[in-house]
Amino acid sequence: MVVPVGLGLTFALSLVLVGLALAPFRALPRPVQVATYDRREPLLYTGIVIYLTTGLSLAIALLLS
């Protein structure tokens, strides 16, 4: 039961990172704008990598159970 919850939280984190990277800059609150100003591309790539590796981990966990 812990594995699906952990993987679900990791999927949510990856979607938040991708959402921050793809959201229009003026739609973000000012503190988030400051934090993501020069980091939009790394956030996008990090979110995609986390999403893919979590999906692979989920597939492996489902095949082995």
N, C-alpha and C positions, 0 to 999 in steps of 0.2 A: 504494500500500500504506500510505502514511503517513496519508492522509485517513481511511480506516476506523478505524485505530487511534486517531487523535485524537478522532474522533467517538464511538468506543466509550468512551474515557476520560471524555469530557464527559457522556455518558449515565450513566456510573457515578457521577460527581460529583453529578449532579442527583438520582439515586436516593438517595444518601447524605444529601443535604440534606433531601429529603422524608421520609426515614426518621427523621432526627433531629427533625424538626418533628412527626411523627405518633406517635412512640414515647411510651409512658407515661413521665411525668417520673421516677418512682421506678425505672424499669428502666434508666435511663441511669447510667453511672459518675459519681461526684461531680465530677470536673473538667469533664466534658461538661455536667453540670447547671448548673454555674456559668457556662459559656460560652453556654448556650442559654436561660437563665432568662427573659429579657425579649425574646428574639429568635425565638421559635417561629413567629410569623406571618410575619415577613419571610423566614425560612428556607424556609417552605413556598412562598411566592410566588416567591422566587428560584429554587428547585428546579424549579417548574413552568415558569417562563419559560425556564430553561436547557434543559429537556427539550423544550419545543415548538420553540425556535429550532434546537436540534441536529437534531431530526427534519426540520425544513424544510430545513436545510442538507444533510442526507443525501439527501433527496428531490431537491434540485436537483443535487447531485453525481452521483446515479445517472442522472438524466435527461440530463445533459450528457455522460456518458461512453459 
